[in-house]
C-alpha cells in the first residue's frame, strides 16, 4: 500500500509540476502573441501612411506631367510664332 501511495504522491507532484510549466508556457505564448499583434497593428498603420504618401506623390507627379505638357505646348506655339515672324522679316 505504501508503495502505491508513494507512487500516487509522485504522480500528483509531477502532474502539478507539468501543469505549472504548461501555464508558464501558455503565458509566454500569450505574451508573444500580444506583442506580435501590436507589431502587426503598427506595421499596418505604417503601411496605410505610406500608401497615403504614395497617393500624394502620384498626384503631384500627375500635376507635374500636366504642367510640363502645357509648358511644352506653349513653348511650341511661341517657337512657331517666332518662325512665322522670322519668315516675314526675311
C-alpha positions, -999 to +999 in steps of 0.1 A: +000+000+000+027+024+009+043+019-025+011+027-043+005+058-021+041+069-027+036+065-065+003+084-063+020+113-045+049+113-070+023+113-099+004+142-083+037+161-078+046+155-114+012+165-126+013+197-106+048+205-120+037+198-155+006+220-151+026+248-137+051+245-166+022+244-191+007+276-175+041+293-177+045+284-213+009+294-221+016+328-205+048+332-225+030+323-257+002+348-249+028+375-243+044+367-277+010+367-295+001+401-279+035+415-289+031+403-325-004+417-327+009+451-316+037+448-342+012+439-369-010+469-359+020+492-360+031+479-394-004+481-407-006+518-397+028+525-413+016+508-445-015+530-446+006+561-440+030+551-468+001+543-491-013+578-484+021+593-491+024+574-524-010+587-534+001+622-527+033+617-547+014+602-576-010+631-576+019+656-576+036+636-604+004+638-625+002+675-619+038+679-630+032+659-662+002+681-670+022+713-663+051+700-684+028+692-713+011+726-711+045+743-710+057+723-740+026+733-759+031+769-750+067+767-760+059+751-793+034+779-800+059+806-792+085+788-814+060+787-843+053+824-838+090+832-838+095+812-870+065+830-886+079+864-876+114+854-888+100+842-921+082+875-926+112+895-917+134+878-942 
